[in-house]
Amino acid sequence: MTTTSAYIESDKAQLHPLQHPSRHAAPLVIERAEGVYLYTTDGKKILDGMAGLWNVNIGYGNTELPEVAREQMLKLPFTSNFAGMTNVPASELAEKLSGYAYPNLKTTLFTSGGSESNESAFKTAFFYWQRLGKKDKLKIIARTSAYHGIALATTSATGIGRYHTPFGPQLPNFLHIPAPNPHRYEGSINEGETVGQAAARALEEAILREGPDTVAAFIAEPVQGVGGVIVPPDDYFPLIRAICDKYDVLLIADEVITGFGRTGEMFALNHWKIQPDILSFAKGITSGYVPLGGMQISDAIREAIWNAPEAESYMHGYTYSGHATACAVALKNIEILERDHLVRNARTSGEILLEGLGTLTEFPQVDNARGKGLICAVEIVKDKATRTPDMATANALMGAAMNAGLRTRVVGNALAFSPPLTITAEEVESIVQTMGDVLVQWNSK
Ligand SMILES: Cc1ncc(COP(=O)(O)O)c(C=O)c1O
């Protein structure tokens, strides 16, 4: 029998995402998982408070998805979905998703993940404005602390410096405005203005400064994930929608994390009753059982693609766009999300989680607790008087939580909690209990 140390040794041949050797000297080797729990090869049981990477929405150990995958693989694992061919699951999934997230988005391009979806969104925005004769509309406005992926353009749209500096200069034409962080807004706030109004004004000012004729799109996560679980004030997105309309700027919603139920709505901009022009999704559409993502477009954009002359066709798409097996799994996964009322559970369990995390603010390191549905975080500071962000303590607390059997993740200077949407109230309470115990220990040192 291979031992854990042998797996760790053989794993040295792997270049891991976000690699630094100091972080990967002795990785946990995960062997299996069930419900919300991971099990390691050396017998540890860990509550996965991150649902993998914010994506295992229906939890681990589901047997329906593997059955569907097996059947589809035996029938037709994959076929080209390029012009002139399609397959049954891709066409059924496209129909299911037509108008599903937002009534105005009826057409889907499938991808294999979030970065591909956002890359597609940018290229589609550029294509659209080219077709309309507005050839200078080539800039993308994003926000600080945004995470939009790891391909070249999506890295440039990402607003976290660590992802940029090791790779040299970023692409031109990507700029950032302050995120609507109610706990630490970095922009200017005029007298009488709310943070939401100030952050929306930052968009209008950026568009005017750059020139509306040069701005193709504004991209935003409804709730920023990797940047620290930033929940915008309620007045923000309606103002953003109005500004985008006023200046002919497309609104791209990056719902790679928030899509498919995580925030307690199937798609998060529904909290604020607005619709984007382009939607990116991935992660939760298959709960991570197989890779799949996608991008949806408004009818106006669809028309631009449909009406383009042959020589100027929309020459974009991936080998795995509309992957038959992945699409079959997605259809079953969505059926489960609906049938088992997991979006409702995200809302109700999310309320319990947020309330519980709120009690941790009694500790000197925990500045605030925030969240929407089952995407929550506590912000870690050196002390509450200065509110200096304390990444070192956040990392140490994450390690201590892992030792105590709870997986969380440091995002910015916060600890994130984004468990499977199947989580029970007792399991939510055990997250809070474990974190509380870890903080008691930390403060008794
Ligand atoms: C909001 C958001 N957009 C895009 C991505 C990139 O997705 P992927 O890693 O599937 O390329 C992520 C990944 O975490 C994300 O959180």
The ligand as an SDF file (V2000), in Angstrom:
LIG
                    3D

 16 16  0  0  0  0  0  0  0  0999 V2000
  -15.0860   35.4040   -9.5830 C   0  0  0  0  0  0  0  0  0  0  0  0
  -14.1820   34.4750  -10.3300 C   0  0  0  0  0  0  0  0  0  0  0  0
  -14.0370   34.6370  -11.6490 N   0  0  0  0  0  0  0  0  0  0  0  0
  -13.2440   33.8280  -12.3760 C   0  0  0  0  0  0  0  0  0  0  0  0
  -12.5540   32.8090  -11.7750 C   0  0  0  0  0  0  0  0  0  0  0  0
  -11.6490   31.9360  -12.5980 C   0  0  0  0  0  0  0  0  0  0  0  0
  -12.2000   30.6790  -12.7360 O   0  0  0  0  0  0  0  0  0  0  0  0
  -11.2760   29.4350  -13.1680 P   0  0  0  0  0  0  0  0  0  0  0  0
  -10.3260   29.2070  -12.0610 O   0  0  0  0  0  0  0  0  0  0  0  0
  -12.2990   28.3290  -13.3460 O   0  0  0  0  0  0  0  0  0  0  0  0
  -10.6420   29.7900  -14.4560 O   0  0  0  0  0  0  0  0  0  0  0  0
  -12.6820   32.6040  -10.4020 C   0  0  0  0  0  0  0  0  0  0  0  0
  -11.9470   31.5100   -9.7180 C   0  0  0  0  0  0  0  0  0  0  0  0
  -11.9350   31.4030   -8.5250 O   0  0  0  0  0  0  0  0  0  0  0  0
  -13.4960   33.4680   -9.6490 C   0  0  0  0  0  0  0  0  0  0  0  0
  -13.6020   33.3580   -8.3230 O   0  0  0  0  0  0  0  0  0  0  0  0
  1  2  1  0
  2  3  1  0
  2 15  2  0
  3  4  2  0
  4  5  1  0
  5  6  1  0
  5 12  2  0
  6  7  1  0
  7  8  1  0
  8  9  2  0
  8 10  1  0
  8 11  1  0
 12 13  1  0
 12 15  1  0
 13 14  2  0
 15 16  1  0
M  END
$$$$
